[in-house]
Amino acid sequence: MNTFGDEMFGQPAVLRTYFYAISDLAVGGRCHCNGHANKCTKKGGVHKNETRCECEHNTIGRDCDVCHSAYNDAPWKAAGVIDAHPCKACVCNGYAKNCTFSRELYERTGHGSVCIDCAGNRGGPNCESCKLGFFRLPNTEGECSACGCDSIGKFY
């Protein structure tokens, strides 16, 4: 660095008086979307310059690292070059919209969805059976009906 009075440069008292400034600074970055987004957008709010992934493949979350609640039939995986590993729809037979993922069920059956709040008095992991105290005639579809039995099983 050359300044006026270079002959004084070697003196410690003079060196302490020098100030440095940065006139322009550019910082680049990218979203970490785990391969489940092609686009990042700036979001408003507290962190005005925060970027968020525009998630695809039925994923959600800041980094597209969670399956949407209606798509939990398989474990979440980061997308790859050959396979996007999209989150798979819950298998609830039309009686529930959302499910959770069960690794144990997935490893046993190849389907991991455990349906939440089955409608039509249905139960089971995939809303495939009737709740206790309800029945459905064999080979029929639809809601399960109350059995019409008392607590000891007597029909009335």
N, C-alpha and C positions, 0 to 999 in steps of 0.2 A: 504494500500500500504506500503510495506516495502522497504526502500532504505538505502543506505549507509548513516549513520549519522542520524538515526531515532530520536536521542535525540534532533535534531534541528527541527523536523517536526512541532512542535507547533508554531514556530515563523512565523509571517505573511510575512516577507521578504523572507524567504526560500520557502514558499508556492507559491509565485509569480514566482519562477524560475522553477517550474515543468511544463513540457509540455506533452501533451497527443497526441497520434497518433492512427489512425485507419489503420490497415494493410490490411484489406480486407473488402469490402462492396459489398453486392449483393442485388439488388433491383429487385423484380419481378413485373410483370404487365400483363395485358391482354388487348386485344382490346375490345371495347364496340361496338358490331356489331348488337345489337338489335335482335339477333336470326337469322339474315339473312346471316351468314357466319360460316363456320366450321373451317376456317383457317385464321391466321394473318401472314403476311410476312413483313420482314424489307424492307423498301424502301430507295433508295439512295437520294441524293440531299442535301439540306441545313441541314436537321436533319437526319444524317446517321443512327441513331438507331431508328428512328420513325417506328412504325408498322402500317400497314393498313389492314383493313378487305378485304378479297377476297369475295366480295359480291355475293350473289345468289338471287334467287327469283325475278329477274328483278329489283333489287335495285342498287343504286349507292351512292357515297358519302363516306366520311371518316368513318362514322359509319353505313353505309348502311341505312341511314335514309331518303332517297329520292327515289321515283320511277323513273326509266329510262324514258326519254321523249316519248318513244313509248309504255309505259305501265302506263297510267294515267286514266284508266277507273274506278278505285275504289280508295278510300283514302288509303294512306300509313298507315300500322299498324306494330308494332313490332311483330315478330313471337312468337307463343305460342307453348306449348308442343303438343297440339292436332292439331292445324291449323298453317301452316307456313305463312299464310296471304301474298301470293305472289302478287306482283303488276300485274294487269290485262292489257292485250293488248288494245290499243286504238281501238275503233269501228269507222273506217273511210271508210268502204266499198271499200277498195283498192285504194282510191284516195288521201290519205295522210299517211305519215309515223309517224308523231309526233302529240301529243295533249297535252293540259293542262287539269287539273282537275277542275271541277266546282262542289262544294258541293251542290249548289242549284239544279243543274240539276240532280245530283246523288240522292238527297232526293226525287225529283219529279218522276224520271224515273227508278232509279236503275242502271243507267249508267252515269258516270261523265265525259266522255271524250268529249272535245271540240277540234276538229281537227284543225290543223294549216296548212295553204297553200294548200287547196284542189286543186287537178289538174282537168283537163277536164271541166273547167268552172263551177265547182260545188261549192255549199255552204251549209250552215246549220251546226249545231253542228257536225254531222257525215258525212258530204259531201253527204247527202241524196237528196238534191234538186239542182236545177239549180240556178246560180247567176242571178240577175236582168238583163234582156235583152237577156237571153238565154233560150232555151227550149229543151225538150226531149220528143219524142212521148211516149204516155202512153204504159205501159207494155214493154218497151225496156230498155236495159242496155247500158252503155257507156257514152261517153262524151256528154255534152250539146252543142247544136249548136246555133249560133247567130240568133236572131229572124228575122233580116232583116227588121226592122221597124225604122221609123224616130223617133225623140224625142217626137212627139205627138201620136205615136202608129200607124201611117199609114204604111201599108205594101208596100214595093217596090220591 
